[in-house]
């Protein structure tokens, strides 16, 4: 997976921004201001840190030789994935989705409703486009 593919996938998600808050080599993706992915763009092999449930984090580290405890992160909740050429892109995309979903689930209810629930449907009305 290339850096461009990674960026495009993350930025296509709702309410996502990217920035370099720590240094010029750590690209950070945030949803509503909360980090869900960090990519080290300086190393020869691109790597990404993703949030994960504690149980799954351990399971993935045991199952895959390219998954490690989160570098410079809380090792209980974060994994680092070395995006070598043999790493299945489908798996990485799934793990990005899971990280994003874990962070979204922790956002305040008002933010979740603003970005992820259509108010017309929630209130029992048809969306304007269907009227």
C-alpha positions as CSV (number, residue, x, y, z in Angstrom):
1,X,0.0,0.0,0.0
2,X,1.4,3.4,-1.0
3,X,1.2,6.6,1.0
4,X,-1.1,8.1,-1.7
5,X,-3.5,5.1,-1.3
6,X,-3.4,5.4,2.5
7,X,-4.1,9.2,2.3
8,X,-6.9,8.9,-0.2
9,X,-8.6,6.2,1.8
10,X,-8.4,8.0,5.2
11,X,-9.4,11.4,3.7
12,X,-12.4,9.9,2.0
13,X,-14.0,9.2,5.4
14,X,-16.4,11.7,7.0
15,X,-15.0,14.6,9.0
16,X,-11.3,13.6,8.5
17,X,-8.4,16.0,8.5
18,X,-4.7,15.4,8.1
19,X,-1.8,17.3,9.7
20,X,1.8,17.1,10.9
21,X,1.4,18.1,14.6
22,X,4.5,16.4,16.0
23,X,7.1,16.7,13.3
24,X,7.5,16.7,9.5
25,X,7.6,12.9,9.1
26,X,4.5,11.8,11.1
27,X,1.3,12.3,9.1
28,X,-1.7,12.3,11.5
29,X,-5.3,11.6,10.5
30,X,-8.0,12.9,12.8
31,X,-11.8,12.5,12.9
32,X,-13.4,15.6,14.5
33,X,-10.0,16.4,16.1
34,X,-9.3,12.9,17.5
35,X,-6.5,10.8,16.1
36,X,-7.4,7.5,14.5
37,X,-4.2,6.9,12.3
38,X,-0.6,8.0,12.2
39,X,1.8,7.3,9.4
40,X,5.6,7.4,9.5
41,X,6.4,8.7,6.0
42,X,10.2,8.9,6.5
43,X,11.1,5.2,6.9
44,X,12.1,3.1,3.9
45,X,9.0,0.9,4.7
46,X,5.8,3.0,5.3
47,X,4.2,2.2,8.7
48,X,0.9,3.2,10.2
49,X,-0.4,3.2,13.8
50,X,-4.0,2.3,14.2
51,X,-6.3,2.0,17.2
52,X,-7.5,-1.4,18.2
53,X,-9.4,-3.2,21.0
54,X,-6.9,-4.5,23.5
55,X,-7.9,-8.2,22.8
56,X,-7.6,-7.8,19.1
57,X,-4.3,-5.9,19.3
58,X,-2.7,-8.8,21.0
59,X,-4.3,-11.3,18.6
60,X,-3.0,-9.4,15.5
61,X,0.5,-9.2,16.9
62,X,0.6,-12.9,17.4
63,X,-0.9,-13.7,14.0
64,X,1.1,-11.3,11.7
65,X,4.8,-10.7,11.6
66,X,4.2,-7.1,10.3
67,X,2.1,-6.0,13.3
68,X,3.8,-4.6,16.4
69,X,2.8,-2.8,19.6
70,X,2.1,0.8,18.8
71,X,5.3,2.8,18.4
72,X,5.2,5.9,20.8
73,X,1.6,5.0,21.6
74,X,-0.4,3.2,24.3
75,X,0.6,-0.4,23.5
76,X,-2.7,-1.7,24.9
77,X,-4.8,0.2,22.3
78,X,-2.5,0.8,19.4
79,X,-0.7,-1.3,16.8
80,X,2.0,-0.4,14.3
81,X,1.6,-2.0,10.9
82,X,4.7,-2.2,8.7
83,X,3.3,-1.8,5.2
84,X,5.6,-4.2,3.4
85,X,4.8,-5.4,-0.1
86,X,3.4,-8.7,1.2
87,X,0.8,-7.1,3.5
88,X,-2.7,-7.6,2.2
89,X,-4.2,-4.2,1.4
90,X,-7.7,-5.5,2.3
91,X,-6.6,-6.2,5.8
92,X,-5.0,-2.8,6.3
93,X,-8.2,-1.1,5.0
94,X,-10.3,-3.1,7.4
95,X,-8.0,-2.1,10.3
96,X,-8.2,1.6,9.3
97,X,-12.0,1.3,9.3
98,X,-12.0,-0.3,12.7
99,X,-9.7,2.4,14.1
100,X,-11.9,5.1,12.7
101,X,-15.0,3.4,14.1
102,X,-13.5,3.1,17.5
103,X,-12.7,6.8,17.6
104,X,-16.1,7.8,16.2
105,X,-17.8,5.7,18.9
106,X,-16.1,7.8,21.6
107,X,-17.1,11.2,20.2
108,X,-19.8,13.2,21.9
109,X,-23.3,12.2,20.8
110,X,-23.9,15.6,19.1
111,X,-20.9,15.2,16.8
112,X,-21.8,11.6,16.0
113,X,-25.3,12.7,15.1
114,X,-24.0,15.6,13.0
115,X,-21.8,13.6,10.8
116,X,-23.1,10.0,10.9
117,X,-26.9,10.1,11.3
118,X,-29.2,11.8,8.9
119,X,-31.6,14.0,11.0
120,X,-34.5,13.6,8.5
121,X,-34.4,9.8,8.9
122,X,-33.8,9.9,12.6
123,X,-37.0,12.1,13.0
124,X,-39.0,9.8,10.8
125,X,-39.2,12.1,7.8
126,X,-38.1,11.3,4.3
127,X,-34.9,13.0,3.1
128,X,-35.5,16.1,1.0
129,X,-34.2,14.3,-2.1
130,X,-37.0,11.7,-1.8
131,X,-39.8,14.2,-1.5
